[in-house]
Amino acid sequence: MPEDAPVTTTTAPWISSWRTPSYDGGGSLDVIGAHARRLPALDERWGPRPYPRDELERALVAGGVAGPAGHPHDNVFGNIRKLVAHDPDKLFGLSAIPEPYGFEEIVRLVGDAAGVPIDALATEGAPDIDAGTLLDACTAFGEGLAQASAHGGRLLVATGHPGDLDPLYGAIARLAEEHGATIVRPADGETWFDAYVQKDWTIAYHGAVGMIADHDRPRHTHQPHAMRRMLQADRPDLVIADHGFAGAAIEAGVETLSFADVNDPALIVAKAQGRTQHVVVLDDHVPPENYWPCFQAIAEAFRSKESRLA
């Protein structure tokens, strides 16, 4: 797919050089190229520029990123109970969790992170994600990323949600790179056999964004194994990730900026334990083009940093 035309504005000098990311697959695996072709093109909303906050909030709700979550209460509560029972699939590679928190305390933590209290006795409906809380979290995320980028930080980006979150992550990586960060892609092409599922997994990169793939396509995963291999190959200054990619980075003591859905409480608990600072709570399974307000809130943090330094 050819690169989109440059998006130019007059709001800040650095915006004029922006080009929305090209999804050509990067050549790591044929399946990555096929994956890239399935993704939608990013439109002009992904060019960094100021937006009114209320417009961003409305777009988050309209796009399903905020508002009623895509996971009902019983699914959220079931995953919290599995975390309390130390189900490896819900631990995301983190040790010493969820203690000291129990079920009701984790329900409270998730509600706090989402900006709307959750009734632990609810039997119908789904938790809500507050759009304003989400934007605030993206701004704080952006401030941390802007600072690391300004110092030339080495950034590793990875997702267990290919097809949903990698366009957002790719745009964030490009933004960071434009502002001084160095993108690293450790263990690219490394393959191992998973005896539990009797198949091979390969680390592949869609542009800047790492993921795992089999012979058919990139796959959704909660597992920490790929990030552990990445960190064995190269230890970055900062990780942007979700699921077990984020959990493994936090466990290894690498500064991590992460995203989590309301039914994936491990990263939220890790933040409550003081092991990580930034966890953005959103619905992680909506059409990828709908995450543009998150990107704009992160980009605004970069502009604000530059304004303070001007």
Beta strands, then each sheet from edge to edge (+ up, - down):
strand 1: 67-68
strand 2: 128-129
strand 3: 154-158
strand 4: 182-183
strand 5: 191-194
strand 6: 199-206
strand 7: 209-213
strand 8: 238-242
strand 9: 255-260
strand 10: 278-281
sheet 1: 1+ 2-
sheet 2: 4+ 3+ 7+ 6- 5+
sheet 3: 4+ 3+ 8+ 9+ 10+
end
